[in-house]
Amino acid sequence: IRRNILHYLTGQAAIAVFGLLGNAVLARFMSKSDFGKLTYFIALATLLLPALDPGATGLYLRRASRHRDRVGVYWARTIGLKVYSIPFTIALLVCYFYFVTGYIDISMPLVFLYGLGQSMMLSTDVAFRATERGRSWAIRRAVYEASYLVLTLISLAVFHLTNPIQQLVLAVIALGIGMAWAVTTAVRISQISLKDFVGQILRRLTWEEIGDLWPF
């Protein structure tokens, strides 16, 4: 328990350090308006997380903690429920951009991809936390934060990319790197087969499952 707690604390510290350094660098080289717009895009994407995860992570993390032999199945089902929520989330985002901001441009799909990447990466909590893999949880976040910091430094030092859209693209790429590591590790930990993984994602949503999700 002590070791697991230490891993979580280390992961939180790494997130804080990398995030602080990254924001400090961006604030130094980007204009106030561009830095504010980038922060706005990321905040908007973060607000999408409840829509992209309709209680699935909470429900199946609880079940996986009780039945560790089914961790892989529950994790895959968490992703499957996120797939169900994608059309609703896209519709919500389109309405927001059209009626609130008054325009739809490249920033909208980038905001969606950033939110989806965060949601997919968070789904691996079912595999990591249910099996008390605090170290894997910490590495997952550190991989993303470190990748984003490195990409930010290179983009500013070499290519002078200070546009908020350009920086949002880099954030999406960093999320892809972190997500690839997290998903690969979750598959290895849970030892789920490709057949079971795909089967859980494509399994039909039932009213019973909706009832189980409701408290979460």
HELIX and SHEET records of a PDB file:
HELIX    1   1 ARG A    2  PHE A   29  1                                  28    
HELIX    2   2 LYS A   32  LEU A   47  1                                  16    
HELIX    3   3 LEU A   49  LEU A   52  1                                   4    
HELIX    4   4 ALA A   56  ARG A   66  1                                  11    
HELIX    5   5 ARG A   68  ARG A   70  5                                   3    
HELIX    6   6 VAL A   71  TYR A   96  1                                  26    
HELIX    7   7 PHE A   97  THR A  101  3                                   5    
HELIX    8   8 SER A  107  SER A  123  1                                  17    
HELIX    9   9 ASP A  125  PHE A  128  1                                   4    
HELIX   10  10 GLY A  134  ILE A  154  1                                  21    
HELIX   11  11 SER A  155  PHE A  159  3                                   5    
HELIX   12  12 PRO A  164  SER A  190  1                                  27    
HELIX   13  13 LEU A  194  LEU A  202  1                                   9    
HELIX   14  14 TRP A  207  LEU A  213  1                                   7    
END                                                                             
